[in-house]
Amino acid sequence: MRIAVGTIAASVIALSVVAAAGAQWPNVPAPGVPKNADGSPNLNGPAPKTADGKPDLSGVWRPDRNQKCPPDGCPDNQMSEQFLDLGFGLKEGLPYTPWAAARVKDRMEKAGQDDPTSHCFPGGIVRLHTYPTYNKIVQTPRLLVVLSEREVTYRQIFLDGRSLPGDPLPTWKGYSVGHWEGDTLVVESNGFPDDKIWLDRKGSPLTSAATITERFRRLNYGTMQVDVTVNDPKAYTGPFTVTLNEYIALNAELL
């Protein structure tokens, strides 16, 4: 419970900042938004395509807000359950090794006080999909860039055919390369620092042995599904996959 309270407090601040963003920019409608008969945005309309026929993932996106609210509601602090616990929805939870289970237990007992994001360090690429602030995707044929409002940082996903580095200098977001499989963008990443990144507020660890595979699929104009597979033999007894949803934020900009 102490962890949830701390997370909610952080979320209130974060989402208050997001809410203020709309008042600081003129209302410039996003181009190409499909419309319903009454002129309202049709977010179930077809996903846009780039000039070369690939799905266009560009836009400002927000994570899922599927956290259960208390009886009096939570209009200003909703977040995803996976932000609190990445294994939410998995029947057995995350498959921790004994070492990782002990790390999580210790971190929960300390109410998440050592969470790197609480000390202004980046949260890593998995938490970009769950932290309750906006991300902006800029897509070109050879490079996809993710701009993070939460950290005011960027992530590069190279689409030019290069391979992952063999012995990379560790970085918070690692190194990422992608390729298209039909309408799905498959992204592989490595090069993470050892046990410095938390995958969720519980403190699920990530080590330098990890590789992460993401499968981005824009289901329609308004929804993107990202299947995230973590393979980290030091922290988990086997690879696991979670499905995360993101939603387009029309007429919004990063703060």
N, C-alpha and C positions, 0 to 999 in steps of 0.2 A: 504493500500500500504506500509506503514512503516513496518508492520509486515512481509510482503513478502520480502522486501529488507533485513531485519535483518535475516530472515531465510535463504535466498539465500547466504548471506555472511557466515553464519555458515556452510552451506552445502559445499561451495567451499573449506573451510578448511578441513572439514571431508572427502570429496571425494578425495582431494589431498593426504591425508594420506593413504586412501585405495589404490589409484593408485600406491603409492610407495611400497606397500607391495610385489607386484609381483617381484620387482627387488631385494628383500632381501632374497628370498628363491630359491633354485634350482628348476627347473621345474620337479616336480615329478608327472606324470600323475595319475589321480584318477583311482583306480582299478574298473573293472566291468562296465565301461561306455559303453552303447550300441553304435554301429557304423553304419553309413550309408555305402553304397556300395563303396564310395570313401574314406572311412576310417575316415571321420569327425564324431564328436560326434552326435549321434541321440538323441536329448533332448526330442523328442516325443516318445521315446521308453518306454517300460514298466517300472513301478516303481519297484525298488528292494525290496526283502523280506528278513527278518531276518531268522535265523535258525529255529525259532519257527513258521514261516509262517506269521508273522505280517508285514505290510508295514514298510520299513526301512526309517525313516525320517532323518537319519544321513547325515551330509554334511555341507558345508558352504553356507549360503543363503543370498540373498540380497532382499530388498523390491522392490515393483513396482516402476517404473519411468514413471508415467503417467501424470506428470505435463505438462501443455501446455507451450511451449517455445516461447520467443519473436522472431521477424522476423530474428534476427541475430543468433538465436540458443542458446542452453544452454548445450554444451557438457560436461561441468565440474560441473554442479550444479543441475542436474535433481534429482527430488525427487518424492514422491507420493503426489497426491492431498490430500489424507487422513492425511498426516503429517501436512498440513496446516489446514485442516478442516475435522475432522473425519466423519462428516455428508455429505461429498461430494458424490453425486450420490443418496442420499435419497431425495425423492420428497419434503418432508417438513423439511428436515434438522433434527437435533437432537431435541428431545422433551423436551426442558429445562423447569424446574419449574421456577416460577418468581424469586426465589432466585438465581438459576444458571444463568438465562438470565442476571441478573444484574451483576453477577461476570464476565461473558464473556464480557459484554459491557465495564466494567471498565478495564479489562485486555487488550482489543483491543485498547482502548483509550491511554493506556500507552505503546503501541507498543510492548507488550510482554516482557517488561523489567523484570518482576517478574517470568518469566518462570523458574521453578526449574532447567531445564537442562542448562540454561544459567549461572547458579550459581554452576555448577558441581555436582548437585544432580541427582540421578537416575530418569529416566523418567517413570518408571512403565512398566507393561507388555504389555499394548496396544501399546505404542510407540516403543517397541522393533520390532514390525511388520512394522513400517512406517519410522523410522529414517534411513537416507540414508547411513548406514554403514553395515558391515557384522555381521551376527550371525552364530555361529557354534553349531549344534545339535549333541550331543553324546547320543546314545540310547542303553540301556540295557533292559533286560526283566522286571526289577523291578524299573528302574529309567531312566528318560530322563533329560539331563542337557542341558541348553542353555547358551552358553558363548557369552557375548556381547562385540564386539570390541569398540563400542561407549563409554561404561562406564567402561570397563575392570572389569565387574562383572559377576555373574552367577545366573542362576535361576534353581531350582530343581522342577521337576514334578514327584511325587511319583506314581508308577504303581503297588504298592504292596498290594493294597486293603484297605489301611488305609482311615479313614474319615478326612474331614477338621476339624481343631481345633475349639472348641466351643467358646472360649474366647481368641483369639490369641493376642499376643503382636504385635502391628501394625508394618509392614515393607513395604519398598518401592515396593517390588514385591509380597507382600502377601505370601500366602501359597497355593500350588497347588497340586491337586491329579487328576489322569487320569485313564480312562478305555477305552477299545476298544469296539466299536460297529461296527462289520464287519471290513471294511478297514478304518474306521474313528476313530481317537484318540480324545476322548472327555475329556476336561480338565476343572475342576472347581476350582475357586480361591476365597479366601476371605482374610480378615486381613489387609486391607489397611489403611494408616494414613488418618485422616480426613482433606479433602480439601487441601492436599499438593501436589497431583499429577494432572498434566494437561494431558488430553487425546490427545490434539493437540495444535498447535501453537496459535490458537484462545484463548485458555484458558478454554476449556470445562472441568468442574471440575469432580473429583471423590471423594467420601466421604467414611467414615468408614462403612456406611450402604451398600456398594456395594458388589455384587458378580459378577464375570465375568466367562462366559463359552466360551471356544474356541473349535472349531471342526476342527482338522487338517486332511487334506486329500491330499495325494500326487497323483496328477492327472496323472502324467507320470514321466519319469526320471527327467525332468528339471523344473517342475512346482509344487508348493504346494499351495493349497487354504486353507485359514484359515477364518472361519466364527466366528466372535467375537460378543457375546451378552453381553451387559452391563445392569445390573439390579441394579439401584441405586435410591431408592424412594425419597431420599432427593434432588437429583439433576435433576431427569428426571421424567416426568409424567407417564412413562411406560418403560418397557424394549425395547431396540432397538438392531438391528443386522446389522453389516457391514461386507462385504466380502473383504478380503485383499489377494493379491497374492504375492507369493515370488518365487524366481528363483535361481536355483543352480548356484554356482560360481565355475566352474571347475578349478582345479589346482591353487586354491587360498588358502591363509591362513590368520588367524587373525594377525593383527599387534600387 
